[in-house]
């Protein structure tokens, strides 16, 4: 009963976020105008946006399957998609873009994939996903700096701050994965906290923590000794990034526009992602919508800016989150195949 109430609360929270976003950003825009603007949209081209959304999930599933395979575990496509939808949904409704990852790791552990293994895969996913974003940002900055930073001062600051904090997060995760000293310090802090709260069987828990740390470091060393695996993962996650970012360009073409290149539109989306990731709102929704509306005025023009925004966010975010919620419920309550240790 408690679980059902939790899911109902999560669904209500998500609806509130959608309504709040519409009220604060789109309150002066008529839904009738949006519907009318769709008559200028080519449905044959727009269908590719849904193909790209599928590609986004496919590349993420491929990453999980390949990484777990290299670490000695075999998971099904169904399991991989279940983990991804778990992460997408809970990240969308929590005050951090990584809010869904602890829940995702819990689902993996239910399939007999220990935390020492799935934590490395999740951390590497976060690290390499951000590496892909930074690489795309650097290319965009180099090619389109003047156009990207010429229309809104707040946008400029949020993008640059987002770029800087993303670099810091990358550095932190790099240390967390590969610095034995940092992990040992964190372990000592965890043990002190347990002792302070007078946790029972502290000696046994301390042994378990030390063994987990040893296993964790072995997984990290494995990836360090096999750089080709990391390169493979980076290529896969680059494909995932481009899939979700390219949806904006498909919508751009669907409206019959052709003044901007694919790379220019993607560069704007990279900047929006950096800016929204910097802000601590649930999933970066509110800031992302505001930035998107500003940027879309440059991409689509004033007449189609809000229509383009609503289509983009509707397909690449809200539709994805709604699907992830439905799939998560199925995945969570329906018995899954256990992961097979090879």
Phi, psi and omega in degrees: 000318179297321180296318180296317179298322180296317181290323177296317178299317179298318180295318178297318179299319180296318178297320178299320178298318179296312181295321178295319178298315180296318184294313187281333185249324186247016185296333181267009183245128183280135175295332177296320177297323179295314180297319179295324181291338181291343179293341178270001184263131181277109183295332179295326177279321183298333180300334179292338176296322179287328175296318179294324177296319175297319180297323178302311179293322181299312181296323179293317176299317180298320178300311182297316181298315182292316182294316179293326177298314180295332181266006173098017180234145178241120179241156180275166175297326179296315177298314181301315180294323178298317178298317183294314181295327175298312181294317181299312185294310185287334173292327182288331186251005179246159185284040178193146178290350178251013184296337182272350186291320176300322178292320177301317179295325177296319179295322178295319181295331177294337178265023175066026171260108187297156181300326182297333179270307185293333178293323177294317180296318180292316180296318178294323177299314179298314182296309184288328177297321178285327175299316178299319179296317181295319179298316178295322179295317180298319178295316179296317179299317183294323185268327190228032184307308184300319182286323183289326187244040185239003188235348182201121183293317179300317177303315181301312182294317181296321179294313182293320177293321176297320178298315181295315181292328176296320176298319179294318178297319177301315180296318180297314180294325177299315178295319183297324182280318191246358179261107179295323181297316180296318179296320179294322177295317178297323178295317179297321178297317180298319180294320179297321179295317179298319180292322180297322179271008175054050178292139180291153178055045185297325180295318179295318179294325178295319177296318179297320179294319178295321178293320178297319178297318179298314180294321179299314181294328177295318177297317180296319179295326179299312179293327180292325180280347182236073182299335179298328178295317179293322178295318177300316180295320180297318179298317180297315182287334173295319176297322178295315178301311183296327180299312183286326181288329184286347179301323179299321181291324178297317177296320177303313179291325181297331177277002178081018181266149182208015182284328181262148177277167176305316185291327177293314180296317179297322179300319176297318180293325176298316179297318178299318179297316178299316181293317181288326178294335181288330186272143186272027177279161179305110179067008183067023190296307188298311181294320180301318180296317180295316178296321182296319180296319178296312183293325181293335176294331176280320184284306188262346188090161185300322185293325185249005185301309183289324177297316178298319179297313182295323177294314183297310182290327178296320182277309189277343181238295187296315178298319179296318181291319178298314178297319181295324179295315180296314183292323179298317179300317178296313183295322184287321186265341178268135182297133181255159171290140178285149178295142184261123177278123184276000000 
